[in-house]
Amino acid sequence: MHAIEDAGSRPAPPGLRERKKRRTRDTLIRCALELFALQGYERTTVDAIAEAADVSPRTFFRYFAGKEEVAFALQDSVESSFCAALRERPAAESPLAALRGAVLTSWDSLGEDVGSVVPLELHMRTYRMIESTPALLAVHLRRLSEVEERLAHEIARREGLDLATDPRPRVLLAAFGGVMRVTGRIWGEQGGAGMTELRGIIADHLDQLGPALAENWRT
């Protein structure tokens, strides 16, 4: 009886139609990122992405509003995974510990979430491309600000705070976001460093955030 009930309670696997749609979407993302890496964002057209994916431009626009949206498609997935991981952190953790734990937990699933669509190396090359493309960098910074605001609301909820009157969640997220941007830049400057090295850089820098803000550096 229990086995039957458990089996019935599981979500049904996606049907053929949904699997085909997912494959088409993943193919468009992969082809777009490969073209961006090969010839640059500005020189890549929607027509070229559609041709590489063996679909029509009309099909492309069924999935994405334009090439900017496809450039950030995997970033959306990573950000959603991180936000979900933060919501699942133990309630007893401090805000900074919860953010650190969420980063490392979502990072450990990055290979599965992103690697099923594109090689991780291509994903990270796309991140560098975004930071070096003025049109995309402006969008990237706006998106980061929006994510930080969502996370600040989540921290306030966890701690039972009113974000309208208590600035601490936003202050913490401003510092946290700065650490993430610094570690990304350091990793980018190292050239051949891989994903394991980046995870280590992030963990090391987050461990220094509390002491850097609270301690007297000269003692």
C-alpha positions as CSV (number, residue, x, y, z in Angstrom):
1,M,0.0,0.0,0.0
2,H,2.7,2.5,1.0
3,A,4.8,1.7,-2.1
4,I,1.8,2.3,-4.3
5,E,1.0,5.6,-2.5
6,D,4.7,6.7,-2.7
7,A,4.9,5.9,-6.4
8,G,1.7,7.8,-7.1
9,S,2.9,10.9,-5.2
10,R,6.0,11.3,-7.3
11,P,5.8,14.0,-10.0
12,A,5.2,12.5,-13.4
13,P,8.3,12.6,-15.7
14,P,8.1,15.2,-18.5
15,G,6.3,14.0,-21.6
16,L,7.8,13.7,-25.1
17,R,6.6,17.2,-26.1
18,E,8.2,18.8,-23.0
19,R,11.5,16.9,-23.5
20,K,11.7,18.0,-27.1
21,K,11.1,21.6,-26.1
22,R,13.8,21.3,-23.4
23,R,16.3,19.9,-25.9
24,T,15.6,22.7,-28.4
25,R,16.0,25.3,-25.7
26,D,19.3,23.7,-24.5
27,T,20.5,23.5,-28.1
28,L,19.8,27.2,-28.7
29,I,21.7,28.1,-25.5
30,R,24.7,25.9,-26.4
31,C,24.9,27.2,-29.9
32,A,24.5,30.8,-28.8
33,L,27.3,30.6,-26.2
34,E,29.6,28.8,-28.6
35,L,29.1,31.5,-31.2
36,F,29.6,34.3,-28.6
37,A,32.8,32.7,-27.5
38,L,34.0,32.2,-31.1
39,Q,33.1,35.5,-32.7
40,G,31.9,37.8,-29.9
41,Y,28.4,38.9,-28.8
42,E,28.1,41.9,-31.0
43,R,28.9,40.0,-34.2
44,T,26.6,37.1,-33.5
45,T,23.0,37.4,-34.9
46,V,19.9,35.6,-34.0
47,D,19.8,34.2,-37.5
48,A,23.3,32.7,-37.0
49,I,22.2,31.1,-33.7
50,A,19.1,29.7,-35.2
51,E,21.1,28.3,-38.2
52,A,23.6,26.7,-35.9
53,A,20.8,25.1,-33.9
54,D,19.1,23.9,-37.1
55,V,15.9,25.8,-36.4
56,S,14.2,28.9,-37.8
57,P,14.6,32.4,-36.3
58,R,10.8,32.1,-35.6
59,T,11.5,29.1,-33.4
60,F,14.3,30.9,-31.6
61,F,11.8,33.7,-30.7
62,R,9.5,31.1,-29.2
63,Y,12.1,30.5,-26.5
64,F,13.9,33.8,-26.1
65,A,13.1,37.4,-26.6
66,G,16.5,38.0,-28.2
67,K,20.2,37.2,-27.9
68,E,20.5,39.2,-24.6
69,E,18.1,36.8,-23.0
70,V,19.8,33.7,-24.3
71,A,23.2,35.1,-23.1
72,F,21.8,35.2,-19.5
73,A,19.8,32.0,-19.6
74,L,22.2,29.9,-17.6
75,Q,22.8,32.8,-15.2
76,D,19.1,32.6,-14.5
77,S,19.4,29.0,-13.6
78,V,22.4,29.5,-11.3
79,E,20.7,32.4,-9.5
80,S,17.5,30.5,-9.0
81,S,19.5,27.5,-7.6
82,F,21.3,29.8,-5.2
83,C,18.1,31.5,-4.0
84,A,16.5,28.1,-3.5
85,A,19.5,26.8,-1.5
86,L,19.3,29.9,0.7
87,R,15.7,29.2,1.5
88,E,16.6,25.7,2.6
89,R,19.4,26.6,5.0
90,P,18.9,25.8,8.7
91,A,17.0,28.5,10.5
92,A,19.6,28.6,13.3
93,E,22.4,29.7,11.0
94,S,23.6,33.3,11.0
95,P,22.8,35.3,7.9
96,L,26.4,35.2,6.7
97,A,26.8,31.5,7.4
98,A,23.5,30.9,5.5
99,L,24.7,32.8,2.5
100,R,28.1,31.0,2.5
101,G,26.4,27.6,2.8
102,A,24.0,28.4,0.0
103,V,26.8,29.5,-2.3
104,L,28.8,26.3,-1.7
105,T,25.7,24.0,-1.9
106,S,24.5,25.5,-5.1
107,W,28.1,25.5,-6.5
108,D,28.3,21.7,-5.9
109,S,25.2,21.2,-8.1
110,L,26.5,23.6,-10.8
111,G,28.1,20.8,-12.7
112,E,24.8,18.9,-13.0
113,D,22.6,22.0,-13.6
114,V,24.8,23.8,-16.1
115,G,26.9,20.9,-17.3
116,S,23.8,19.2,-18.8
117,V,23.5,22.1,-21.2
118,V,27.0,23.3,-21.9
119,P,30.6,22.4,-20.7
120,L,31.3,24.3,-17.5
121,E,34.4,25.9,-19.2
122,L,32.1,27.5,-21.8
123,H,29.8,28.7,-19.1
124,M,32.7,30.5,-17.3
125,R,33.9,31.9,-20.6
126,T,30.5,33.4,-21.1
127,Y,30.7,35.0,-17.7
128,R,34.0,36.6,-18.7
129,M,32.4,37.7,-22.1
130,I,29.5,39.3,-20.2
131,E,31.9,41.3,-18.1
132,S,33.9,42.5,-21.1
133,T,30.9,43.5,-23.2
134,P,29.6,46.9,-22.3
135,A,26.0,46.3,-23.4
136,L,25.9,43.1,-21.4
137,L,27.8,44.4,-18.4
138,A,25.2,47.1,-17.8
139,V,22.5,44.4,-17.8
140,H,24.6,42.1,-15.6
141,L,25.0,44.8,-12.9
142,R,21.3,45.6,-12.9
143,R,20.5,41.9,-12.6
144,L,23.0,41.5,-9.7
145,S,21.3,44.4,-7.9
146,E,17.9,42.8,-8.4
147,V,19.2,39.4,-7.1
148,E,20.8,41.1,-4.0
149,E,17.4,42.7,-3.2
150,R,15.6,39.4,-3.4
151,L,18.2,37.9,-1.1
152,A,18.0,40.8,1.3
153,H,14.2,40.1,1.5
154,E,14.9,36.4,2.2
155,I,17.4,37.2,4.9
156,A,14.9,39.7,6.5
157,R,12.3,37.0,6.4
158,R,14.6,34.4,8.0
159,E,15.5,36.8,10.8
160,G,12.1,38.2,11.4
161,L,13.1,41.8,10.4
162,D,11.4,44.6,8.7
163,L,13.5,45.5,5.7
164,A,11.9,49.0,5.6
165,T,13.4,49.9,8.9
166,D,16.4,47.6,9.4
167,P,19.2,48.1,6.9
168,R,21.3,45.1,8.0
169,P,20.1,42.7,5.3
170,R,20.9,45.1,2.5
171,V,24.2,46.0,4.1
172,L,25.2,42.4,4.3
173,L,24.1,41.7,0.8
174,A,26.1,44.6,-0.5
175,A,29.2,43.2,1.2
176,F,28.5,39.7,0.0
177,G,27.9,40.8,-3.6
178,G,31.2,42.7,-3.5
179,V,33.0,39.6,-2.4
180,M,31.5,37.6,-5.2
181,R,32.5,40.1,-7.8
182,V,36.0,40.4,-6.4
183,T,36.5,36.6,-6.4
184,G,35.2,36.4,-10.0
185,R,37.7,39.0,-11.1
186,I,40.6,37.3,-9.3
187,W,39.7,34.0,-10.9
188,G,39.4,35.6,-14.3
189,E,42.9,37.1,-13.9
190,Q,44.4,33.6,-13.1
191,G,43.7,32.5,-16.6
192,G,44.0,28.7,-16.4
193,A,42.3,28.3,-13.0
194,G,39.4,25.9,-13.0
195,M,36.1,25.6,-11.3
196,T,37.6,23.9,-8.2
197,E,40.0,26.8,-7.8
198,L,37.1,29.3,-8.1
199,R,35.1,27.5,-5.4
200,G,38.1,27.7,-3.1
201,I,38.6,31.4,-3.8
202,I,35.0,32.1,-3.0
203,A,35.1,30.1,0.2
204,D,38.3,31.7,1.4
205,H,37.1,35.3,0.7
206,L,33.7,34.7,2.4
207,D,35.5,33.4,5.4
208,Q,37.3,36.7,5.6
209,L,34.2,38.9,5.3
210,G,33.2,38.8,9.0
211,P,36.8,39.5,10.4
212,A,37.4,42.2,7.8
213,L,34.3,44.1,8.9
214,A,34.5,43.5,12.6
215,E,38.1,43.1,13.7
216,N,40.9,45.6,14.3
217,W,43.4,44.7,11.6
218,R,46.4,46.0,13.6
219,T,46.0,43.7,16.5
